[in-house]
Amino acid sequence: MTDPTPPSPRDPAESPTRVVPDTAALERNNRRALSVGRVAMVLVTIALLALLGRVYQLQQHPSPRIAAMIDTQISTRDLDARRGSLVDRRQRVLATTRVAHRLFIDPDIVEDPNTFSETVGYTLGYDPAWIEQQLFKRRGSRYIVIDKQMPEETYELYQQTPELLELRGLSSHPILVRDYPQAQLAGQLVGFIGHEGKGLDGLERAYDDRLAPDPGQHAFVYDRGRNRLWLANQNYKLQADGKPIRLSIDLNLQAIAEEELEATVTKFEGESGQLIIMDPRTGEVLALANYPFFNPADFRDEKGRFREDAKLAQRNRSVTDVFEPGSIVKPLVWAASIEGGYATASEMIDTTDDGMWKPQRGPLLKDSSYGPGKGHGEITYEEVLVQSSNIGMAVVAERMGMDALHKILDSYGFGKVTGSELPGEIKGMFRPVSKWSWTDLTRMPMGHGIAVTPLQVTRAFCALANDGVLVNPTIEARADDTEDERRTNITARVLSPRVAENVREVLARVVTEGTGRRARSDLYDLFGKTGTAELPDLKNGGYHDNLYSSSFIAGAPVDQPRLVVGCFVHKTTKRIVDGQYTHYGGVVSGPAVKRVMERSLIYLGVPTKEDTEVTTDTVADRSR
């Protein structure tokens, strides 16, 4: 074997040549790439800005065609909120909003209408034939309401029946409904709302802005298949419930007032009546009863219309209707005449022996009992009020003159709304003095020629119980029963404390020995005044021969009055039952006021006369 031939040495001329890079070319290429990159970045930035601008334009100022498409992709729904509640002074509910349930059908997915209607009807107590009729009558509809508001027991039965829960085409959804758990109790005062949730009457209307909720809102974005994608946050608004309002009404006192009022109107065959309980110190209305009663939870017929009986009972006649008050005005004028120095309580007044008197101007005036020897004769001015003498009041009124008498009645708030904020309140009828006749001068002090609401005259009587201070009646409970809080409600001082106390003492005699004897109580010392007024004949003029308003207003206890109670029964007639006339205010309304006063003061914890005497004796024994 021979050795391989060794390689020949490389010729230096044949060795590879080293390439030197072209620096200028490289720089040109780099600059070209950088320029292209910059242009690309600018173009991309412009494109992104254009895209953002387009998005902004589509969101804020879309064309009508695009806007229509957007609307189909976003669905906005209200978030329900509850209307505020009305509660009494002890937080007991008169009106509230609760969740109920509505039963409905989607006919498009009902598999067998005949079986469906029978299953639903017989199980839940609906008419199967009616359900089947609705299915065929409203074919094509996706929402047929079977029950607008299911009773709680029906809804519970529905929830506990698997067959119904699995039945295709039947479903329910929650709704908010207004509930009046006290039924007719304070019905006219509370009022009611309409189908849109707006207050239409009573306090529901008066306080509508404060009770109304602030509904929220949210929106969902949907795809083409109507599937929810996400919540559109920019359209979200949180709902807020309405604020509750605490009333001055006490439901226990309201129940007492309505019970006694109904019994009184029924017994004396009146047409209607009102009974008001007020705290004379604060002006708070503790009870405001109207008869016939009105139930805000049940006043429509099966077609949703007002029933005729409900129409007659709906009005809050304590503030919407007026009547001639009669003799319950006398203590107001009597007190002011003492205050003004026109007479003194001990002054002798000639009321004539036959009960008939001819004024300086105007027609003959008669007392309630007149004829030979039937008059009161010469009696003190105090006795004039105790015996309710028309002549005695007219004699002093002539001394006062028209201007002074008009000013007195005006100071008690007659001819003006009371400021109670109750819907429909009217100011009554009290003519300016320029339109008075000489007859008015002698008739106004006995409550004729003037028309007032029950709340007006009860409020005026509160001035006698409140040491001469007239307060605004309020239906909303006061936050604090303090002296400062009471001062904010003062309208004016109409009498001095001394005169107010004096007139209370005289009115206590009215109850013990005068026309209000049937209101005399063994438990509390009452002071009050009766009123019996003929009803005006609005059709033929003058007055009806045998139709009356029979009234009585009282306060108690005499020394430190806690309550004022007024009872007014209208369209009573003069009949003799058990040896007594059935139209006099003392006979009709006096006993009712007595019972209401006794029951109310006991409920409020006010000591009776017996309790006070025991306490006084105990203190005296300890001081010995």
Sequence and secondary structure as in RCSB ss.txt:
>XXXX:A:sequence
MTDPTPPSPRDPAESPTRVVPDTAALERNNRRALSVGRVAMVLVTIALLALLGRVYQLQQHPSPRIAAMIDTQIS
TRDLDARRGSLVDRRQRVLATTRVAHRLFIDPDIVEDPNTFSETVGYTLGYDPAWIEQQLFKRRGSRYIVIDKQM
PEETYELYQQTPELLELRGLSSHPILVRDYPQAQLAGQLVGFIGHEGKGLDGLERAYDDRLAPDPGQHAFVYDRG
RNRLWLANQNYKLQADGKPIRLSIDLNLQAIAEEELEATVTKFEGESGQLIIMDPRTGEVLALANYPFFNPADFR
DEKGRFREDAKLAQRNRSVTDVFEPGSIVKPLVWAASIEGGYATASEMIDTTDDGMWKPQRGPLLKDSSYGPGKG
HGEITYEEVLVQSSNIGMAVVAERMGMDALHKILDSYGFGKVTGSELPGEIKGMFRPVSKWSWTDLTRMPMGHGI
AVTPLQVTRAFCALANDGVLVNPTIEARADDTEDERRTNITARVLSPRVAENVREVLARVVTEGTGRRARSDLYD
LFGKTGTAELPDLKNGGYHDNLYSSSFIAGAPVDQPRLVVGCFVHKTTKRIVDGQYTHYGGVVSGPAVKRVMERS
LIYLGVPTKEDTEVTTDTVADRSR
>XXXX:A:secstr
           GGGS       HHHHHHHHHHHHHHHHHHHHHHHHHHHHHHHHHHHHHHS  HHHHHHHHHHEE
EEEE      EE TTS EEEEEEEEEEEEE GGG S HHHHHHHHHHHHT  HHHHHHHHHHTTT S EEEESS 
 HHHHHHHHT HHHHT TTEEEEEEEEEE TTTTTTHHHH EE TTS EEEHHHHHTHHHH  B EEEEEEE TT
  EEEE GGG B  B    EEBS  HHHHHHHHHHHHHHHHHTT SEEEEEEE TTT BEEEEEEES   TTS B
 TTS B HHHHHH S HHHH  B  GGGGHHHHHHHHHHTTS  TT EEE  SSSEE  SSSS EE SS STTTS
  EEEHHHHHHTT HHHHHHHHHHHHHHHHHHHHHHTTTTS  S   TT    B   GGG  HHHHHHGGGT S 
BB HHHHHHHHHHHHTTTEEE  BSB  S  SHHHHHTTEEEE S HHHHHHHHHHHHHHHHHSTTGGG  SSS 
 EEEEEEEEEE TTTSSEEEEEEEEEEEEEE SSS  EEEEEEEEEE   EETTEES  HHHHTHHHHHHHHHHH
HHHHT   HHHHHHHHHHHHHHH 
